[in-house]
């Protein structure tokens, strides 16, 4: 079992100070954010920051299954240093039919990837021509998710193909 924690307050900032062997209690997972419920000819994953965590779970599962369907991973981050799972993603590129697109809002000198946020034009540049039947999985900050959902709608992707995981309890 593995999980990802973003230091965002007193509790999450202190987790790294726990001693190995400390008893912890976990709850969840909750919801149904799972590619097995939405089969397709390939998959599109859109995330930002720690929102990449459930997307990585799905990509690792596809790699373990030796799935050959095309996958597209779009990740938004502030800068190169804030890319979560960077090395793991590079490893998955050799195990999957995976295209990775990073968009940085504060790129450093020499950055060759997408700059700014993941908007309709960035998605349009990298998605395949036959994109309308692919299932889309989005996870990250609410503003990014709203932008991505709007961009997909603008590109003609029907809402039934878009699946979002919003952090929070209902």
C-alpha positions in Angstrom: 0.0 0.0 0.0 1.2 3.5 -0.8 -0.2 6.9 -0.5 0.9 10.5 -1.3 0.7 13.3 1.2 0.9 17.0 0.3 2.2 19.1 3.2 -0.7 21.6 3.5 -1.1 22.1 7.2 0.0 21.1 10.7 -1.1 17.4 10.3 0.2 16.8 6.8 3.4 18.6 7.5 4.1 16.4 10.5 3.6 13.1 8.8 7.2 12.9 7.6 8.3 13.0 11.3 6.5 9.7 12.2 8.9 6.9 13.2 8.8 3.7 11.2 6.5 1.2 12.9 4.1 3.9 14.2 0.5 2.8 14.1 -1.6 4.9 11.8 -5.2 4.5 10.7 -6.4 5.1 7.1 -9.8 5.5 5.8 -11.0 5.0 2.2 -10.7 4.9 -0.6 -14.0 6.5 -1.3 -15.7 7.1 -4.7 -15.5 5.3 -8.0 -12.6 7.0 -9.8 -11.5 3.9 -11.7 -10.7 3.2 -15.4 -12.1 -0.3 -15.1 -15.6 1.2 -15.0 -14.9 3.2 -18.2 -13.3 1.0 -20.9 -12.0 2.7 -24.0 -9.6 2.4 -26.9 -7.1 4.4 -24.8 -7.1 6.8 -21.9 -6.5 10.4 -21.1 -5.3 11.5 -17.7 -5.2 15.2 -16.7 -3.8 16.2 -13.3 -2.0 18.9 -11.4 0.1 18.7 -8.3 -0.7 15.9 -5.9 -3.8 15.2 -8.1 -1.5 12.9 -10.1 -1.7 10.3 -7.3 -4.9 8.5 -8.5 -3.7 8.9 -12.1 -0.4 7.1 -11.3 -2.4 4.3 -9.7 -4.3 3.8 -12.9 -1.1 4.1 -15.1 0.8 1.6 -12.9 -2.2 -0.8 -13.2 -2.1 -0.5 -17.0 1.6 -1.2 -17.0 1.3 -4.2 -14.7 -1.4 -5.6 -17.1 0.9 -4.9 -20.0 -1.9 -2.9 -21.7 -0.9 -1.6 -25.1 -3.7 1.0 -25.6 -2.5 4.6 -26.1 -2.4 6.7 -22.9 -2.0 10.5 -22.7 -0.9 12.1 -19.4 -1.2 15.8 -19.1 0.3 17.3 -15.9 0.3 20.9 -14.7 2.8 22.1 -12.1 4.4 25.3 -11.0 8.0 24.3 -12.0 10.1 21.3 -12.8 11.0 20.8 -9.1 7.3 20.4 -8.2 6.5 17.5 -10.5 5.4 14.7 -8.3 6.5 11.2 -9.4 8.7 12.5 -12.2 11.1 9.5 -12.3 8.2 7.1 -12.0 6.5 8.7 -14.9 9.6 8.4 -17.0 9.8 4.7 -16.1 6.2 4.2 -17.2 6.9 5.7 -20.6 9.0 2.7 -21.4 6.3 0.2 -20.2 3.3 1.8 -21.7 2.2 3.4 -25.0 2.3 6.7 -23.1 2.6 10.3 -24.2 3.4 12.7 -21.3 2.8 16.4 -21.6 4.0 18.7 -18.8 2.7 22.3 -18.5 4.6 24.6 -16.2 3.2 27.9 -15.0 6.7 29.1 -13.9 9.1 27.3 -16.3 12.8 27.7 -15.9 15.2 28.8 -18.5 15.5 26.3 -21.3 12.1 24.6 -20.7 10.9 23.1 -23.9 7.5 21.8 -22.8 4.1 23.6 -22.5 4.1 26.8 -20.7 1.2 28.1 -18.7 -1.9 26.1 -17.8 -3.5 23.1 -19.4 -6.1 24.8 -21.6 -8.0 23.8 -24.7 -5.2 24.8 -27.1 -2.6 22.8 -25.1 -4.9 19.7 -25.1 -5.7 20.2 -28.7 -2.0 20.2 -29.7 -1.4 16.8 -28.1 -4.6 14.8 -28.2 -5.1 12.4 -31.1 -7.5 13.3 -33.9 -9.9 10.5 -32.8 -10.3 11.8 -29.3 -14.0 11.8 -28.8 -14.3 8.2 -27.6 -11.5 8.2 -25.1 -12.3 8.3 -21.4 -10.8 11.3 -19.6 -9.8 11.2 -16.0 -9.1 14.5 -14.2 -7.8 15.1 -10.7 -6.3 18.2 -9.0 -7.2 21.6 -7.7 -10.8 22.6 -8.3 -9.9 25.5 -10.5 -7.7 23.4 -12.7 -10.4 20.7 -13.0 -13.0 23.3 -13.9 -10.6 24.6 -16.6 -9.9 21.2 -17.9 -13.6 20.2 -18.0 -14.4 23.4 -19.9 -11.5 22.9 -22.3 -12.7 19.3 -23.1 -16.2 20.5 -23.7 -14.8 23.2 -26.0 -13.0 20.4 -27.9 -16.2 18.5 -28.4 -15.7 15.8 -25.7 -19.1 14.8 -24.4 -19.5 14.9 -20.6 -20.2 11.2 -20.3 -16.6 10.6 -21.2 -15.2 12.9 -18.5 -14.6 11.5 -15.0 -13.3 13.8 -12.2 -12.0 13.2 -8.7 -12.5 16.2 -6.5 -10.7 16.2 -3.2 -13.2 16.5 -0.3 -15.7 14.6 1.6 -19.4 14.7 0.6 
